[in-house]
Amino acid sequence: MEVHVNQIEKRSWIEIDLAQLKSNYLIYKKHLKTDADIMAVIKADAYGHGDVQVARMLSWCGCHLFAVSNIDEAVGLREAGIQGEILLLGYSSPYYAKTLFDYDLTQAIVSEDYAEALASTPFMVKCQFAIDTGMNRIGLDADDSEGCEQIIRKYYKKLNVNGMFTHLCVADTNDDESRAFTWGQINKFKAVADRIADLNLPYIHCCNSAAGLHYLDNSDTFSGIGSIVRLGIILFGLQPDPSFALPEGIAPAIAWKSAISQVKDVMPGETIGYGRTYKVEHKSRIATVTTGYADGLNRHLSNKGHVLIRGHQAPIVGRICMDQTLVDVTDIPGVRMGDRVVVLGRDGDLVYSADDMAADLGTIGYEVLCTMSKRVQRFYVSSNSSL
Ligand SMILES: *Cc1c(COP(=O)(O)O)cnc(C)c1O
């Protein structure tokens, strides 16, 4: 839904700035040392941003490569009219071979057994081999590059093989051991790619957001394996790792907002919320926020996190409830019913980002984005008029 921000009066909602996402995409591309194509990783509903809207915006920007996690996401994009390549990064039951074929989707081949199962269906499914270079998640074992070659050649004719990829599992971590491991992964992948170079597969790729910026260059190492970067988290303006500095101008595009339903004084000795986990020591102003854990506000933030109100931090007090959360507004003047609450995003000079919330939770920004619940309606706004 495209609306003016001031028209939004919800219990809990998310505003997504498509112009910021577009900037993130363009700035990221500009910072690459090569002219690699971007494959936009828009799994998990584009990390919570709405996959169809994000794919449409990126299509306008010329992006024609997309990656998702599963067949429902892929079919949803096709049914919304998204064209170009759509790669499924993970397993789909061979039962879906016809769907994969009918929707012109590209399936990751996770193992030799899986290749055989897909090849046994009547459908020439488009696919890319996953190559395991050390993550031990999915793919053919790159330690046996000859074996990889044989399997790829074997299925090259039985399936519509158009590429292969690997995943670099510590490319976001900048220490000597991680860098050595990542170069090892890249070299193993390169060894497989060199063996099948004659097949001229168009889609051979290994870089995620972090590797695109910290590894990819025009050296021989990347020739034949570096023409595509799978851009995920940095598109959404978050850091792959807290130590990973983002290029200037890349920023989160999400603002998660809510409202205050009630404000009241609570006296010393009283307790707040379920389980009575917060005991009031001094007379306090307590506000009720209309967002809870069913909206994706992680319950582990109880007595720990904060929200932003009138440009100030309001600490969460007591346990987060399913649909409501209590916050201390004693030190914030004038708070009243109907006030805006920023659960994630900017309020005046203060910012509380998904990365900040992740730090409070001991998790990663990726998880914060992906767990904002579907019931929190998304609205698309633009910070500038260029879109
Ligand atoms: C999720 C995913 C990505 C994107 O990773 P980011 O760190 O978000 O850039 C790339 N490749 C694969 C295989 C993935 O599963």
The ligand as an SDF file (V2000), in Angstrom:
LIG
                    3D

 15 15  0  0  0  0  0  0  0  0999 V2000
   21.0170  -15.6270    2.5360 C   0  0  0  0  0  0  0  0  0  0  0  0
   22.0430  -15.9690    1.5570 C   0  0  0  0  0  0  0  0  0  0  0  0
   22.7830  -14.9610    0.9340 C   0  0  0  0  0  0  0  0  0  0  0  0
   22.7130  -13.5140    1.3320 C   0  0  0  0  0  0  0  0  0  0  0  0
   23.5890  -13.3140    2.4090 O   0  0  0  0  0  0  0  0  0  0  0  0
   23.8120  -11.8570    3.0100 P   0  0  0  0  0  0  0  0  0  0  0  0
   24.7880  -12.0650    4.1100 O   0  0  0  0  0  0  0  0  0  0  0  0
   22.4730  -11.4140    3.5050 O   0  0  0  0  0  0  0  0  0  0  0  0
   24.3160  -11.0270    1.9060 O   0  0  0  0  0  0  0  0  0  0  0  0
   23.6450  -15.3250   -0.0770 C   0  0  0  0  0  0  0  0  0  0  0  0
   23.7840  -16.6180   -0.4350 N   0  0  0  0  0  0  0  0  0  0  0  0
   23.1120  -17.6060    0.1680 C   0  0  0  0  0  0  0  0  0  0  0  0
   23.3130  -19.0190   -0.2800 C   0  0  0  0  0  0  0  0  0  0  0  0
   22.2260  -17.3260    1.2000 C   0  0  0  0  0  0  0  0  0  0  0  0
   21.5780  -18.3150    1.8090 O   0  0  0  0  0  0  0  0  0  0  0  0
  1  2  1  0
  2  3  1  0
  2 14  2  0
  3  4  1  0
  3 10  2  0
  4  5  1  0
  5  6  1  0
  6  7  2  0
  6  8  1  0
  6  9  1  0
 10 11  1  0
 11 12  2  0
 12 13  1  0
 12 14  1  0
 14 15  1  0
M  END
$$$$
